[in-house]
């Protein structure tokens, strides 16, 4: 198995043209069905968001309301335990976009006709910008289940927009974002590994380890 550093070198060498060729061969057009923004039958929506992406949304003046960290992100639930009062406790790695009472992404909304939209579209995280595609590198994530199609290094995941014509410009834009995401995910994984130090959370406390160190559930550093 390659080291994360070797995988990162591979990610940095990815060809935008080759990725775009693969995306074109698979085909894609967003139908705004909202499936990638909503909870499935078993679990809440869990889309990984990097710490700087959370801050971009916190600091943006493009929206009608101000967001704080907990409006945008929540601790990734994997590895956490449920407390007697229904809360969570323990240690986890990385952040997921915040969800509403239905388990859908908090930034997702539908119009009266049921057409989906993202209320933070211009600042949406890279995993949202690149869905339903991923790159077949060991240190990068595979969103929402196994691949249903592939071409070269590109994997396509379940989405009703697959197989539709896509322009070269749109394919290249997606390819650039896909390469950026692959690089960022590996950089984040390396930093999480290097920054990690075990902690002993208090009862009812959640500690999140990301590339910047250990944080509380509200995004503040644990040592503060």
N, C-alpha and C positions, 0 to 999 in steps of 0.2 A: 504494500500500500504506500502511495506517495505521501510525503509530508504535506502539511498545509502550505508551507512555503513553496514547495514544488508545484502544488496545485495553483497557487497564486501566480507564479511565473507563467503557467499555462494560460490562465485567465487573461493575463496582460498581453499575451501573444494572440489572442483570438482575433480572427479577421472579421471586420464589419461586413465586408462583401460576402464572405462565406456564410455568415449568420443570416444576412439578408436573403441570400439564395435559398437557404433552408426554409426561412419563414415564407418566402414566395411559393416554394414548392408545396408547403403544407396548406397555405392560404388562411386568411383570417380577416374578419370584419366584426367589430363589436356591435352586437344587436341591442345593447342596453337592457338586457334581460334581468340584470342584477344578481344572477346566480353566484357570481364570485364575491359579492358583497354581503351575502346573507348567510345565516346559519343553515347548516344542513340538518337532517333529521336527528342526528346524534349529538352534535357539538355546536357550540357557539363559533362564530366567525373568528379565525385566528390568522391574521396577516401580520407578518413580522415588520416592525418599524425600527429604524436605527435611531439612536439618541439625537443625532443632529437633525433628523427629519422631524422628530417631535418638537425640537426647539424652533425649527423653521415655521411650523404651524403656530406655536406659541407667540412668536414675534411678528407674524404677518399682520398687516393692517388691511388685508383684502376682504375681511369677513365682517359680517354685521355684529358678531359677538366676539368677545375676547375668550381665548382658551387658556386653561392652565394644563399642566402635565397630565393630570388625571382625566381631563376631558378628552384627551387625545390618545393616551396609551394606558395599558394595564399590564401587570406582570403576566408573562406567558404562563398559562395555568399548568403546564406539564411539570410534574414532580412535586406540586404543592398538595397539601392535605387539607381536607375540609374540617373546620372546627365545629363544635357542638351547636353554635349559633348560625351555622351556614356560611361563615366566612372562610378565608383561606389562610394558611400559614406555611412557613418553610422557606427553602431556597429554590430559586429557579434562574434560568438564563434567558436574557433578552426580553423584549417588549412586544406586545401585540396591540394592534389598533383597538381602541376602546369600543365596546359594544353597547347596544341599547337593551331594553328589557326583553326584547324578542331574540337577542343573541346576534342581531345584524350589526354590521359596522355602523358606528354612530354617525358617520358622514354620509350614509346612504339615505336617499329619499326617492319616492315615486310620485309622479304626477297623477292626475285623476284617471288617466288612461293606463296606468300601471307601468309606464316607462321609467326605468331607473336612471338616477343621476348621482354624481358625487358632489357634495357641497364644498369640498376642498380639492376640486379636480386639478387645479394648477399646481398644488403643493402635495399631491398624493405621493405616497412612498413608491420606491422603485419596484417593489413586488407587485403593486397595483398597475404601474405603468407597463409592466412586461407580461402580465397574465394574458393568455394561458401558457406562456412559454417558459422554459428553463433551459439551462445549459448542463450537459452531462459531465460535470466535474464533481469529484467526491465531496468537496467541502461546501457545495452550494445546495440550496434547499429545493425541494420538489413540491411545489404548492398543490394542495388539495388533491392528493391521491396519485396513483400511478399514471404514467404517460399513456396516452391513447394513440399517439402517432409520433414519428420521429423522422428527422432528416439530418444526416451528419451529426454534429454535436448538439443539435437543438431537439428538445423534447416538448411535445404539446400535450396539455392536460385538458380534461373534460371541459368543453365549452361549445355552446350551440353555434358560435361564430366561426368555428374551424371549417376549412374547406372552401371558404369564400374568397373571391378575388381580392388581392391587395396590391396597391400601387408600389412601384419601386421605392418612391420617396418614403412612403409609410413603412415599408419593410426595413429600410435603412434606419429610419428613426427608431423603430422597435429594436433593431439589432444593436444600435448604439446604447440604448437603455439596458438591453439584456447583458451586454458586455460590462457596462458599468456596475450593474447589480452583481454579476458574478465576482468581479474584483472586490466590491465592497463587502460582500458576504464573507469572502475569505479573509480580507483584512480584519473584519470584525471578529471572526472566529479566532484568529491568531491573537488579537488584542485581549479577547475574553480569556483565552488560555493563559496568557502572560500576566494578566491582572488578577486572576482568580486567587482568592485566599478563603479557606473555609471559615464560616461564621456559625454562631449558635443563636439563631433567632429566638426572641422571647415568644412565649405562647401568644398566638394570634398575630404574630408579626410576619411579614413577607419581606424577604431580601432578594433583590434582583441583581445578578451579576451581568454587566454589559462591558463594552470595550473601555469604559471609563472607570470601572471599579464597581464596588458594591453600593447599591442604592436602596432606599426605602421605596415603598409602593407609590409615593408621590413624586419620585424622581430625584429627591435630594440625596446627596452623598451620605452614606451610613455614618461616616466619622464625624459629621457635623453635629 
